[in-house]
Amino acid sequence: MNFSHRFIRPMSVTALSLLLFAGCLSSCTFDDTELQNSIDDLTSRVEALEDFQEQVQGDIASLQDIISKLDSSVTVNNVVDNGDGSWTINFSDGTSITIRNGQDGEDGLTPPSITVVEEDGTYYWAYENADGTTDFILDDDGNKIP
């Protein structure tokens, strides 16, 4: 077997294979428009959820503040309607909080609202259903959460 059969021919086959492979790759196109639109949609949905979560956490902090004031015998001096769906509650200790009215769902039903219910001198977290019934929020063991 001579040098050309041993080295040149396999190298030319390899070079030809690489050229054909490169040609195949350059001729392929992929339209990722649908994928990009899906990513954009998911991004906007995550941003909306983050905004909602921030508002809910603010509302929960306001409710916790109200409960601590109830426990420390602070009274409400007045409530001011801010005209934008929110109210400012002014307390006897000079502090105030702002609460907001949520928006109705698409079907116009009233969503459940978080509240506190006093039972035997202890305030427990609860929620009021759209039909007006109140259920306590329970921990993993089934106990009311104070």
N, C-alpha and C positions, 0 to 999 in steps of 0.2 A: 504494500500500500504506500503510495507516495504522499508527499507533503500536501498537495492540493486536495486530494481526496480526504485526507485526514483532518485538515484544519479549515481550508477555504470553503468547502461545500457546506459544512455545518454552520459556519459564520454567515454565509450568504442566506441560508435558510432562516437563521435567527434574525438577521437584518430585515429580510422580507416579512417575517412574522411581525416584527415591531412596527414596520411601516403600515401593514394592514391593520394592526391594532390601533395605531394612532389615527388612521383614517376613520375607523369605526367610531372612535371616541369623539372626533371633531364633527362628525356628521350627526351625532345625537343632540337633540335639544329637549329640554324639559321645561314645560310651562308651569311655574310654581305660583301662578296668580291665585288659584283657589286656596293653596296652602297658606300663602301670605295673608289673604283675606280672612281665613280661619284664625290665624295667629292674631291679626288685628282685632277681630271680634272678641277673642278670649282676653286680650289685653284690656279692652274697654270694659268687659264684664268684671275682670279682677279689680280694675280701678273703681268701678261703681260699688263693688262689695267692700273695698277698703274704705271708701267714703262713708258708706252705711255703717260699717263697724266702728268708725271713729265717732259718728253721731250717737250710736247706741251706747258706746262706752262713756261718752259725755253725759248721756241721759242717766245711765246707771250711777255714775258718780254723783249726779244731782240727787237722785233718790237716796243714795247712801248718806248724803249730807242731810237730807230732810229727816231720815231716821235717826241720825245721831242728834239732831236738834230736838226731835221728839223725846228721846231718852234723857236729854239734859234740860228739859222743861223750857226750851226756847219757844217763843210764840211767834205767830205770823202777824206782822204789823199791817201789811197790805199786799195786794197782788195787782200788778200793772199789766194790762194787755198791751203788748208792743206793736200790735197791728199787723204782724207778719206771721201769725200762727204760733207765736211764742209769748210766754208770760214771764215776768220777773217777780219773784217772791222775795219780799223784804222781811227780815226777821228782827226780833227784839234785841238781838246781840249786835246789830249793825251790819250783819252780812246779808248777802242776797245771792240768789241763784236764778238762772233762766232755764225754763223748761219749754219744750217744743211739742206741738201737736204733730203726730205722724201723718202720713198720707194714706188714704184708702187704697186698697189693692185694686187691680183692674176690674174686678167684679163688683166693687163698691161696698164690700162687706167690711165691717169694723174689725180690725185685727185684735187679737188678745192684747191686753195691756198689763204691764207689770205694776204691782201695787204692794202695799204692806197691810197686813191684817193683825190687829191687836187681839191677843188671846191670853187671858190670865196675867196681864201686865207685861207680856213679852210680844214684841212685834216680829212677825214672820213674813218672809217673802211669799207672794202669791201672784196669780195672774187671773184677770177677769176675762172670761170668754165673751164672744160676740153676743151670746144669748143672755148675758148678765150673770151667769153663775161664776163663782170664784173657787179656784182650786189652789191648794198650797203647792209651792215648789219644794220638791223633796230631794234629799241627798241620795247617794248610792244605797244607803241602808234603809231608805223609806222614811227618814225623819224630816220634820219641818225644818227649814233653814231660818235661823233667827237673824 
